[in-house]
Every structure is written in C-alpha cells, then in structure tokens.
C-alpha cells in the first residue's frame, strides 16, 4: 500500500487528474425537441489521422434529428473560411441554414466569421 501511495504521489498524470484539481462541470441543459432534418446539427473534427491524398482531418456534421452524418476530408492546415465554404457546399446547399449548430467550442466554430453568418 505504501508503494502505491508513493507512486501516485510522484505520478504527474495522477496529480493532474486528481478530483481537487479538476474544474466542476456545469449543469446539464436539456436540448430542444426537434421536428425537421438538418434544423439542428453538431460539428466536430477527427484529427490525428494518417495522411490520404493530402487530407488528414475529417469534419463530421451530424443532424440531431435523423442522426444522418456528412463527413468531409480536410487538409491539416485549414481555417474558418475553408470550413464555412465546405459547410455551404456540402450541407447548406442541400438542406438550408440550420437553426442551431452545436460544437465543442473549437476555435474554428467560435470565430468572428461564424458570428457574422448567424
């Protein structure tokens, strides 16, 4: 038991992930009840993939109502304008401008350009 305590006390990961060092999560918020496809969507990136045809990131766009997904391959170096162009060509042209877009607050999704589009 003493060895375990010593190991945990010296382990950087263990110290970083202790309950006392983590911020408390916020309260859960209920989501709206949906009635149409691509009215509300979620967006996220899958990164760290092996390069294929110069692309190594996938933009995942999922409709919250139907759970239908669109997947777009992106190069490693992309910006908010590039992602917006992909969204217009691959999602908005097919459906419409969604009422809401939910993301993990990635820097791309909180940029000024997205705020101007709203």
Backbone as a printed PyTorch tensor [residue, N CA C, xyz], in Angstrom:
tensor([[[  0.8330,  -1.1950,   0.0000],
         [  0.0000,   0.0000,   0.0000],
         [  0.8730,   1.2520,   0.0000]],

        [[  1.9640,   1.2130,   0.7360],
         [  2.8630,   2.3580,   0.8070],
         [  3.4680,   2.6540,  -0.5680]],

        [[  3.7890,   1.5930,  -1.3330],
         [  4.3600,   1.7750,  -2.6640],
         [  3.3550,   2.4360,  -3.6140]],

        [[  2.1000,   2.0340,  -3.4850],
         [  1.0520,   2.6220,  -4.3330],
         [  0.9110,   4.1050,  -4.0240]],

        [[  0.8670,   4.4730,  -2.7610],
         [  0.7370,   5.8920,  -2.3850],
         [  1.9290,   6.7040,  -2.8820]],

        [[  3.1230,   6.1330,  -2.7550],
         [  4.3290,   6.8370,  -3.2140],
         [  4.2710,   7.0140,  -4.7310]],

        [[  3.8850,   5.9410,  -5.4540],
         [  3.7990,   6.0210,  -6.9100],
         [  2.7870,   7.0850,  -7.3360]],

        [[  1.5970,   7.0570,  -6.7530],
         [  0.5610,   8.0330,  -7.1000],
         [  1.0160,   9.4440,  -6.7330]],

        [[  1.6860,   9.5890,  -5.6200],
         [  2.1740,  10.9060,  -5.2020],
         [  3.2200,  11.4820,  -6.1300]],

        [[  3.9780,  10.6360,  -6.8140],
         [  5.0320,  11.0870,  -7.7280],
         [  4.5880,  11.1240,  -9.1850]],

        [[  3.4580,  10.5380,  -9.4910],
         [  2.9710,  10.4500, -10.8730],
         [  2.3550,  11.7830, -11.2950]],

        [[  2.9120,  12.4030, -12.3520],
         [  2.4110,  13.6990, -12.8370],
         [  0.9610,  13.5860, -13.3380]],

        [[  0.6560,  12.5240, -14.0670],
         [ -0.7030,  12.3470, -14.5810],
         [ -1.6970,  12.1990, -13.4400]],

        [[ -1.3270,  11.4060, -12.4250],
         [ -2.2200,  11.2020, -11.2880],
         [ -2.4870,  12.5190, -10.5670]],

        [[ -1.4620,  13.3240, -10.3950],
         [ -1.6150,  14.5990,  -9.6970],
         [ -2.4500,  15.5750, -10.5170]],

        [[ -2.2790,  15.5250, -11.8180],
         [ -3.0230,  16.4380, -12.6970],
         [ -4.5080,  16.0750, -12.7350]],

        [[ -4.8350,  14.8050, -12.6460],
         [ -6.2130,  14.3450, -12.7910],
         [ -6.9340,  14.1440, -11.4550]],

        [[ -6.3340,  14.5680, -10.3610],
         [ -6.9970,  14.4290,  -9.0590],
         [ -8.2790,  15.2520,  -9.0260]],

        [[ -9.2520,  14.7820,  -8.2640],
         [-10.5340,  15.4830,  -8.1570],
         [-10.3650,  16.9400,  -7.7450]],

        [[ -9.4440,  17.2130,  -6.8540],
         [ -9.2650,  18.5720,  -6.3600],
         [ -8.7420,  19.5350,  -7.4100]],

        [[ -8.0810,  19.0260,  -8.4700],
         [ -7.5050,  19.9210,  -9.4810],
         [ -8.4110,  20.0970, -10.6910]],

        [[ -9.5050,  19.3700, -10.7550],
         [-10.4100,  19.4670, -11.8960],
         [-11.5340,  20.4600, -11.6130]],

        [[-11.8700,  21.2350, -12.6440],
         [-12.9880,  22.1720, -12.5080],
         [-14.2950,  21.3890, -12.5230]],

        [[-15.2560,  21.8650, -11.7770],
         [-16.5620,  21.2140, -11.7520],
         [-17.2850,  21.4540, -13.0690]],

        [[-17.9730,  20.4370, -13.5570],
         [-18.7430,  20.5860, -14.7840],
         [-19.9900,  21.4170, -14.5250]],

        [[-20.5080,  22.0150, -15.5710],
         [-21.7260,  22.8010, -15.4370],
         [-22.9480,  21.9100, -15.3530]],

        [[-24.0890,  22.5190, -15.1120],
         [-25.3410,  21.7720, -15.0590],
         [-25.7280,  21.3260, -16.4600]],

        [[-26.3330,  20.1600, -16.5470],
         [-26.8020,  19.6780, -17.8330],
         [-27.9720,  20.5350, -18.3010]],

        [[-27.9970,  20.7920, -19.5910],
         [-29.0680,  21.5710, -20.1890],
         [-29.8630,  20.6540, -21.1010]],

        [[-31.1780,  20.7220, -21.0400],
         [-31.9870,  19.8960, -21.9350],
         [-31.9160,  20.4740, -23.3450]],

        [[-31.9820,  19.5880, -24.3340],
         [-31.9440,  20.0030, -25.7300],
         [-33.3630,  20.1330, -26.2580]],

        [[-33.5330,  20.9830, -27.2590],
         [-34.8490,  21.1980, -27.8540],
         [-35.3710,  19.9180, -28.4990]],

        [[-36.6860,  19.7580, -28.5250],
         [-37.3090,  18.6580, -29.2550],
         [-37.3330,  19.0690, -30.7230]],

        [[-36.8370,  18.1850, -31.5720],
         [-36.6570,  18.5170, -32.9810],
         [-37.8340,  18.0230, -33.8180]],

        [[-38.0330,  18.6930, -34.9790],
         [-39.1410,  18.3030, -35.8390],
         [-38.7520,  18.1950, -37.3070]],

        [[-37.5800,  18.6820, -37.7070],
         [-37.1720,  18.6560, -39.1110],
         [-35.7140,  18.2340, -39.2200]],

        [[-35.3750,  17.6160, -40.3600],
         [-33.9870,  17.2380, -40.5900],
         [-33.1330,  18.4760, -40.8500]],

        [[-31.9160,  18.4190, -40.4090],
         [-30.9020,  19.4600, -40.5450],
         [-31.3870,  20.8250, -40.0550]],

        [[-32.2400,  20.7930, -39.0430],
         [-32.6470,  22.0060, -38.3420],
         [-31.6060,  22.3200, -37.2660]],

        [[-31.1080,  21.2840, -36.6240],
         [-30.0650,  21.4050, -35.6050],
         [-28.9790,  20.3850, -35.9380]],

        [[-27.7230,  20.8420, -35.9780],
         [-26.6270,  19.9430, -36.3340],
         [-25.5120,  20.0250, -35.3040]],

        [[-24.6950,  19.0040, -35.2800],
         [-23.4840,  19.0220, -34.4660],
         [-22.2900,  18.9500, -35.3980]],

        [[-21.1970,  19.5930, -34.9880],
         [-19.9810,  19.6100, -35.7860],
         [-18.7980,  19.2420, -34.9090]],

        [[-17.8760,  18.4890, -35.4690],
         [-16.6500,  18.1560, -34.7500],
         [-15.5910,  17.7390, -35.7520]],

        [[-14.3490,  17.7320, -35.3030],
         [-13.2250,  17.3220, -36.1320],
         [-12.6460,  16.0180, -35.5960]],

        [[-12.2400,  15.1540, -36.4940],
         [-11.4280,  13.9930, -36.1400],
         [-10.0330,  14.3020, -36.6610]],

        [[ -9.0670,  14.3780, -35.7510],
         [ -7.7090,  14.7420, -36.1400],
         [ -6.7580,  13.5900, -35.8160]],

        [[ -5.5270,  13.7350, -36.2800],
         [ -4.5130,  12.7330, -35.9950],
         [ -4.6140,  11.5000, -36.8720]],

        [[ -5.2390,  11.6300, -38.0220],
         [ -5.3840,  10.5020, -38.9350],
         [ -4.1800,  10.4290, -39.8700]],

        [[ -3.8890,   9.2540, -40.4190],
         [ -2.8120,   9.1800, -41.4170],
         [ -3.2090,   9.9550, -42.6680]],

        [[ -2.2190,  10.5630, -43.3090],
         [ -2.4800,  11.3890, -44.4850],
         [ -2.9480,  10.5170, -45.6490]],

        [[ -3.9910,  10.9680, -46.3550],
         [ -4.5110,  10.2940, -47.5320],
         [ -4.8890,  11.3470, -48.5640]],

        [[ -4.2240,  11.3340, -49.6910],
         [ -4.4570,  12.3410, -50.7440],
         [ -4.3260,  13.7610, -50.2160]],

        [[ -3.3950,  14.0000, -49.3160],
         [ -3.1570,  15.3270, -48.7700],
         [ -4.1200,  15.7420, -47.6750]],

        [[ -5.0160,  14.8700, -47.2780],
         [ -6.0020,  15.1860, -46.2360],
         [ -5.7110,  14.3380, -45.0070]],

        [[ -5.8580,  14.9420, -43.8260],
         [ -5.6340,  14.1810, -42.5930],
         [ -6.5500,  14.5910, -41.4480]],

        [[ -7.6220,  15.3060, -41.7690],
         [ -8.6240,  15.7070, -40.7790],
         [ -9.9970,  15.4280, -41.3880]],

        [[-10.9380,  15.0150, -40.5740],
         [-12.3080,  14.8190, -41.0530],
         [-13.2320,  15.7430, -40.2710]],

        [[-14.0300,  16.5210, -40.9970],
         [-15.0880,  17.3270, -40.3940],
         [-16.3360,  16.4630, -40.3810]],

        [[-16.8980,  16.2570, -39.2030],
         [-18.0940,  15.4360, -39.0450],
         [-19.2660,  16.3660, -38.7590]],

        [[-20.2980,  16.2800, -39.5900],
         [-21.5210,  17.0650, -39.4110],
         [-22.6650,  16.0730, -39.2720]],

        [[-23.3670,  16.1060, -38.1370],
         [-24.4420,  15.1510, -37.8840],
         [-25.7360,  15.9130, -37.5920]],

        [[-26.8020,  15.4910, -38.2550],
         [-28.1320,  16.0290, -37.9900],
         [-28.6400,  15.4160, -36.6950]],

        [[-29.0650,  16.2280, -35.7630],
         [-29.5140,  15.7150, -34.4660],
         [-30.8580,  14.9930, -34.5570]],

        [[-31.6730,  15.3080, -35.5480],
         [-32.9870,  14.6850, -35.6690],
         [-32.8890,  13.2830, -36.2760]],

        [[-32.2510,  13.1710, -37.4380],
         [-32.1880,  11.8910, -38.1460],
         [-30.9260,  11.0950, -37.8330]],

        [[-29.9480,  11.7350, -37.2180],
         [-28.6230,  11.1460, -36.9500],
         [-27.8580,  10.8750, -38.2370]],

        [[-28.2690,  11.4930, -39.3400],
         [-27.5740,  11.3560, -40.6180],
         [-26.3000,  12.1820, -40.5590]],

        [[-25.2130,  11.6350, -41.0740],
         [-23.9420,  12.3220, -40.9940],
         [-23.3360,  12.6210, -42.3490]],

        [[-22.6020,  13.7180, -42.3980],
         [-21.7720,  14.0740, -43.5510],
         [-20.3390,  14.1300, -43.0430]],

        [[-19.4210,  13.6170, -43.8570],
         [-18.0190,  13.5640, -43.4730],
         [-17.1950,  14.1990, -44.5770]],

        [[-16.3790,  15.1810, -44.2170],
         [-15.5890,  15.9260, -45.1910],
         [-14.1100,  15.8340, -44.8270]],

        [[-13.2960,  15.3830, -45.7810],
         [-11.8520,  15.2970, -45.5680],
         [-11.2440,  16.6840, -45.7630]],

        [[-10.3680,  17.0740, -44.8380],
         [ -9.7390,  18.3880, -44.8740],
         [ -8.2250,  18.2380, -44.7720]],

        [[ -7.4780,  19.1810, -45.3480],
         [ -6.0330,  19.1810, -45.1140],
         [ -5.7580,  19.6170, -43.6760]],

        [[ -4.5500,  19.3480, -43.1980],
         [ -4.2090,  19.6930, -41.8160],
         [ -4.3270,  21.2000, -41.5610]],

        [[ -3.8950,  22.0030, -42.5280],
         [ -3.9340,  23.4630, -42.3550],
         [ -5.2160,  23.9980, -42.9840]],

        [[ -6.2110,  24.2660, -42.1670],
         [ -7.4660,  24.8260, -42.6390],
         [ -7.8470,  25.9590, -41.7120]],

        [[ -8.7240,  26.8360, -42.1890],
         [ -9.1670,  27.9610, -41.3590],
         [-10.6890,  28.0360, -41.3730]],

        [[-11.2260,  29.0220, -40.6780],
         [-12.6780,  29.1320, -40.5630],
         [-13.3500,  29.3790, -41.9110]],

        [[-12.7080,  30.1310, -42.8010],
         [-13.2930,  30.3890, -44.1090],
         [-13.3860,  29.1040, -44.9320]],

        [[-12.3700,  28.2700, -44.8470],
         [-12.3600,  26.9960, -45.5770],
         [-13.4740,  26.0840, -45.0620]],

        [[-13.6230,  26.0110, -43.7600],
         [-14.6740,  25.1740, -43.1640],
         [-16.0520,  25.7210, -43.5300]],

        [[-16.2220,  27.0310, -43.5360],
         [-17.5040,  27.6330, -43.9160],
         [-17.8400,  27.3030, -45.3690]],

        [[-16.8410,  27.3480, -46.2430],
         [-17.0650,  27.0030, -47.6460],
         [-17.5080,  25.5500, -47.7700]],

        [[-16.8650,  24.6490, -47.0350],
         [-17.2400,  23.2330, -47.0370],
         [-18.6820,  23.0870, -46.5340]],

        [[-19.0270,  23.8110, -45.4770],
         [-20.3870,  23.7370, -44.9200],
         [-21.4330,  24.2110, -45.9330]],

        [[-21.1430,  25.3030, -46.6250],
         [-22.0930,  25.8260, -47.6120],
         [-22.2570,  24.8340, -48.7520]],

        [[-21.1470,  24.3410, -49.2960],
         [-21.1890,  23.4210, -50.4340],
         [-21.7840,  22.0610, -50.0670]],

        [[-21.4630,  21.5500, -48.8690],
         [-21.8290,  20.1910, -48.5290],
         [-23.0680,  20.0130, -47.6800]],

        [[-23.5150,  21.0800, -47.0070],
         [-24.6730,  20.9320, -46.1140],
         [-25.7470,  21.9680, -46.4210]],

        [[-25.4060,  23.2310, -46.3880],
         [-26.4020,  24.2930, -46.5190],
         [-27.0760,  24.2680, -47.8900]],

        [[-26.3100,  23.9910, -48.9620],
         [-26.9190,  23.9060, -50.2880],
         [-27.9160,  22.7550, -50.3910]],

        [[-27.6480,  21.6710, -49.6720],
         [-28.5260,  20.5040, -49.7350],
         [-29.7860,  20.6710, -48.8930]],

        [[-29.6800,  21.3710, -47.7690],
         [-30.7980,  21.4390, -46.8250],
         [-31.2410,  22.8840, -46.6450]],

        [[-30.5710,  23.6050, -45.8140],
         [-30.8190,  25.0290, -45.5430],
         [-29.8520,  25.4310, -44.4330]],

        [[-29.8840,  26.6840, -44.0600],
         [-29.0660,  27.1190, -42.9350],
         [-29.7020,  26.5510, -41.6710]],

        [[-28.9460,  25.7990, -40.8890],
         [-29.5280,  25.2090, -39.6820],
         [-29.8970,  26.2670, -38.6530]],

        [[-30.8960,  25.9490, -37.8600],
         [-31.3260,  26.8510, -36.7900],
         [-30.2520,  26.9460, -35.7180]],

        [[-29.5870,  25.8090, -35.4430],
         [-28.5130,  25.8210, -34.4590],
         [-27.4190,  24.8540, -34.8640]],

        [[-26.1970,  25.1930, -34.4800],
         [-25.0300,  24.3460, -34.7060],
         [-24.3470,  24.1580, -33.3660]],

        [[-24.1830,  22.9150, -32.9550],
         [-23.5780,  22.6120, -31.6690],
         [-22.1780,  22.0310, -31.9120]],

        [[-21.2020,  22.5660, -31.1940],
         [-19.8340,  22.0750, -31.3210],
         [-19.1840,  22.0610, -29.9470]],

        [[-17.9320,  21.6360, -29.9240],
         [-17.1930,  21.5990, -28.6710],
         [-16.4200,  22.8960, -28.4360]],

        [[-16.8590,  23.9670, -29.0460],
         [-16.2590,  25.2950, -28.9010],
         [-14.8380,  25.3400, -29.4430]],

        [[-14.5760,  24.5790, -30.4980],
         [-13.2930,  24.6410, -31.1860],
         [-13.0820,  26.0670, -31.6720]],

        [[-11.8350,  26.4940, -31.7640],
         [-11.5390,  27.8770, -32.1680],
         [-12.1490,  28.2150, -33.5190]],

        [[-12.2720,  27.2210, -34.4000],
         [-12.8660,  27.4530, -35.7230],
         [-14.3370,  27.8450, -35.5900]],

        [[-15.0620,  27.2150, -34.6710],
         [-16.5030,  27.4280, -34.5630],
         [-16.8760,  28.6450, -33.7190]],

        [[-15.9340,  29.2560, -33.0540],
         [-16.2480,  30.4540, -32.2780],
         [-15.6260,  31.7000, -32.9090]],

        [[-15.1970,  31.5940, -34.1590],
         [-14.5530,  32.7260, -34.8250],
         [-15.5820,  33.7950, -35.1850]],

        [[-15.0830,  34.9500, -35.5310],
         [-15.9270,  36.0910, -35.8910],
         [-16.7830,  35.7900, -37.1000]],

        [[-16.2260,  35.0440, -38.0630],
         [-16.9540,  34.7660, -39.2930],
         [-18.2520,  34.0170, -39.0290]],

        [[-18.2430,  33.0300, -38.1220],
         [-19.4480,  32.2720, -37.8040],
         [-20.4770,  33.1840, -37.1270]],

        [[-20.0180,  34.0900, -36.2850],
         [-20.9390,  35.0080, -35.6180],
         [-21.6040,  35.9220, -36.6200]],

        [[-20.8460,  36.3250, -37.6610],
         [-21.4180,  37.1980, -38.6970],
         [-22.4270,  36.4400, -39.5540]],

        [[-22.2440,  35.1360, -39.7390],
         [-23.1720,  34.3400, -40.5290],
         [-24.5130,  34.1690, -39.8240]],

        [[-24.5190,  34.2150, -38.4830],
         [-25.7430,  33.9430, -37.7040],
         [-26.7730,  35.0320, -37.8750]]])
